[in-house]
Amino acid sequence: MPPVPLAVTTSTKVDAAQLQEARAVAARWGLPFLPRRAKEGIAPWLGTKVEALLVVGGDGVTLWEPEGSFGFHAGMAHLRLMRLRAGEPDTFVRVAELGAGDSVLDCTLGLAQDALVASLAVGPFGRVVGLEKSLALCAVAGEGLRRYERGADACAVEVVHADAREYLRTLPSASFDVVFFDPMFAKPKKAQPAFEVLRRFAEHAPLTAETLEEARRVARRWVVVKGARYTDDLRKLGLTPEPLSRFSDVAWGRVAAHAPAKSSS
């Protein structure tokens, strides 16, 4: 039989509570649970029994595949959150003009770095929904966010396993203040092995003009797009990059939401 695309198991040091949590993770994401004997390695499973594994341990949920592994961590978002709480500016918050009570639809959740920043910017009475097409990444991000201490000054990030292009079509017009895209860069820089694993699971389809237009219908204020500095990805979409630091590798663009149609009377 071909290997299962994705399954859940436990770490080697397992107790009853961790076993129960691993089964709960499998149930939340509709994945098979594979019991693991004490000291049993998972290397023989990868590529034969399963293509990838979510391993539930004391340090959270880690995604393993034959080439490596990675787990959820706040990363640069932690530093950005510290700066935001100290009153320092954040480029995403500035470009999107995020404020208390706003609603944000992050169409490319990934490991939720920008979604975490948005959740603090909009505050506990705001709303942040993160879409992720890859079930593996969605599960890692979703489980990581369940365990992350976001603070009382931020809202929870709602994680949805969905294709953004299809999901946008189901939404009413003007249903979010800001819609955000961070497509995977076409020309990757050299990165840590864990990020290379992430890239293999991520959605690589480019953002299209059609999807951008659908996002403009859904947004009330802005559609914000993040891109790589040394590409023409934003200009291909008709977006003018915002002014940025000469030290930044990231470019930002935005386009206004479609104005609501005026009713005839």
ZIVEN-V686011 format. One record per helix or strand of 3 or more residues. SS is the DSSP state (H for helix, E for strand). FROM is the first residue (numbers start at 1). TO is the last residue. If there is no record, write none. Layout:
# ZIVEN-V686011
ss={SS & SS}
from={FROM & FROM}
to={TO & TO}
This chain:
# ZIVEN-V686011
ss={E & H & E & E & E & H & H & E & H & E & H & E & H & E & H & H & E & H & E}
from={7 & 16 & 52 & 60 & 68 & 76 & 91 & 103 & 113 & 127 & 135 & 157 & 164 & 176 & 193 & 209 & 219 & 233 & 250}
to={10 & 29 & 57 & 65 & 71 & 85 & 96 & 106 & 122 & 132 & 147 & 161 & 169 & 181 & 201 & 218 & 228 & 236 & 256}
